[in-house]
Amino acid sequence: MIPRYAIIVAGGSGTRMGSDIPKQFLELDGKSILRRSIERFTEALEGVHIITVLPKEHIDLWKERCLRDNFIVPQILVAGGITRFHSVKNALAKVPDEAIVGVHDGVRPFVSAGLLQRMYDQVSGGCPALIPVLPCTDTLKALQRVTGEDGVSRLETLPGIEPDRSILFGAQTPQVFRADVLKAAYSQPFSTAFTDDASVVSHNGETLSYIEGERLNLKITTPDDLVLARGILAI
């Protein structure tokens, strides 16, 4: 069987959450968000190898949390870098070339077992790069932020741009790849154009494939997201 790896990226600082601790360590019904994200993989994929990427200053905190909560899932802990790109690159050093590897936000604790299994199976079957996406449902506006003479910042219309939501999709994680494909892509120099793993791989000339994502695969970033997450747990 092809080895399966999951890189769980948990490098957030909690700034937008307004929390005293990073958002990945906040609890939902007695379990940290990060723990719930990891458990989704271990419950869905037998024998999956977990690599948890954390800011260096938070690794001891995570070890203490795991010990306190008797969370004994084996993990390879990796210190993150100055950007997400560098964090993932650090983690890839622990992944063998012949593996299948998914990269997942540590604050997406609701991805389903079914989606994980379908994605890993599809990449195991020969697809080099698979990205979950959702169609945009809101009407989109192209705007720019402008500061007036009064010093007040306002949003103004960008003339001549009418986004067509029928061709626009939002990307989620996990994004799943053949490890050799992802490692080759991450050998490129860093660029600010890299917004996710898919953009890194695409920039390296690899064709991306897509799969329907999930509305409940929420990324918890703000206090409002935390309210929604608690609502999902209550379903």
Backbone hydrogen bonds, N-H to C=O, Kabsch-Sander energy under -0.5 kcal/mol:
donor,donor_aa,acceptor,acceptor_aa,energy
5,Y,100,I,-2.9
6,A,49,H,-2.6
7,I,102,G,-3.4
8,I,6,A,-0.7
8,I,51,I,-3.2
9,V,7,I,-0.8
9,V,104,H,-2.8
10,A,8,I,-0.7
10,A,53,V,-2.5
18,G,14,G,-1.2
18,G,15,T,-0.7
19,S,14,G,-1.4
25,F,22,P,-2.0
26,L,23,K,-1.2
28,L,31,K,-3.6
31,K,28,L,-1.3
33,I,26,L,-2.5
34,L,24,Q,-2.6
36,R,32,S,-2.3
37,S,33,I,-2.1
38,I,34,L,-2.4
39,E,35,R,-2.7
40,R,36,R,-1.4
41,F,37,S,-0.8
41,F,38,I,-0.8
42,T,38,I,-2.0
43,E,39,E,-2.3
44,A,40,R,-1.1
45,L,41,F,-2.7
46,E,44,A,-0.6
48,V,45,L,-1.8
49,H,4,R,-2.7
50,I,48,V,-0.5
50,I,74,P,-0.5
51,I,6,A,-2.9
52,T,50,I,-0.5
52,T,76,I,-2.2
53,V,8,I,-2.9
53,V,51,I,-0.6
54,L,52,T,-0.6
54,L,78,V,-2.3
58,H,55,P,-2.5
59,I,55,P,-0.6
59,I,56,K,-1.0
62,W,58,H,-2.2
63,K,59,I,-2.3
64,E,60,D,-2.4
65,R,61,L,-2.3
66,C,62,W,-2.6
67,L,63,K,-2.3
68,R,64,E,-2.8
69,D,65,R,-2.5
70,N,67,L,-0.9
71,F,66,C,-2.6
72,I,70,N,-1.0
76,I,50,I,-2.5
77,L,75,Q,-0.7
78,V,52,T,-2.5
80,G,54,L,-2.6
81,G,83,T,-0.5
87,S,83,T,-1.9
88,V,84,R,-2.7
89,K,85,F,-2.2
90,N,86,H,-2.1
91,A,87,S,-1.8
92,L,88,V,-2.4
93,A,89,K,-0.8
93,A,90,N,-0.7
94,K,91,A,-2.2
95,V,92,L,-1.7
99,A,96,P,-1.7
100,I,3,P,-2.7
101,V,177,F,-2.8
102,G,5,Y,-2.1
103,V,175,Q,-2.3
104,H,7,I,-3.0
104,H,102,G,-0.5
106,G,9,V,-3.1
108,R,105,D,-1.4
111,V,108,R,-0.6
116,L,112,S,-2.0
117,Q,113,A,-2.6
118,R,114,G,-2.3
119,M,115,L,-2.5
120,Y,116,L,-2.5
121,D,117,Q,-2.3
122,Q,118,R,-2.2
123,V,119,M,-2.2
124,S,120,Y,-2.5
125,G,121,D,-1.5
126,G,123,V,-1.6
127,C,122,Q,-1.8
130,L,176,V,-3.0
131,I,209,S,-2.3
133,V,211,I,-2.4
134,L,170,G,-2.1
136,C,168,L,-2.2
143,L,141,K,-0.7
144,Q,156,E,-2.7
146,V,144,Q,-0.6
146,V,154,R,-3.5
148,G,146,V,-0.6
148,G,152,V,-2.5
151,G,148,G,-2.0
154,R,146,V,-3.2
156,E,144,Q,-2.9
158,L,142,A,-2.6
161,I,158,L,-1.3
162,E,160,G,-0.6
165,R,163,P,-0.9
167,I,164,D,-1.7
168,L,165,R,-1.1
170,G,134,L,-3.2
172,Q,132,P,-2.8
175,Q,103,V,-1.9
176,V,130,L,-2.2
176,V,174,P,-0.5
177,F,101,V,-2.8
178,R,128,P,-2.1
179,A,99,A,-2.8
180,D,97,D,-1.0
181,V,178,R,-0.5
182,L,178,R,-2.1
183,K,179,A,-2.8
184,A,180,D,-1.9
185,A,181,V,-1.9
186,Y,182,L,-2.1
187,S,184,A,-1.1
188,Q,185,A,-1.5
194,F,191,S,-1.8
195,T,193,A,-1.0
200,V,196,D,-1.4
201,V,197,D,-2.5
202,S,198,A,-2.8
203,H,199,S,-2.0
204,N,200,V,-0.9
204,N,201,V,-0.6
205,G,202,S,-2.0
206,E,201,V,-1.8
209,S,129,A,-2.4
211,I,131,I,-2.2
213,G,133,V,-3.2
217,N,214,E,-1.3
218,L,216,L,-2.6
220,I,107,V,-2.8
220,I,218,L,-0.7
221,T,219,K,-0.9
226,L,222,T,-1.6
227,V,223,P,-1.7
228,L,224,D,-2.1
229,A,225,D,-2.6
230,R,226,L,-2.0
231,G,227,V,-1.7
232,I,228,L,-2.4
233,L,229,A,-2.2
234,A,230,R,-1.1
235,I,232,I,-1.3
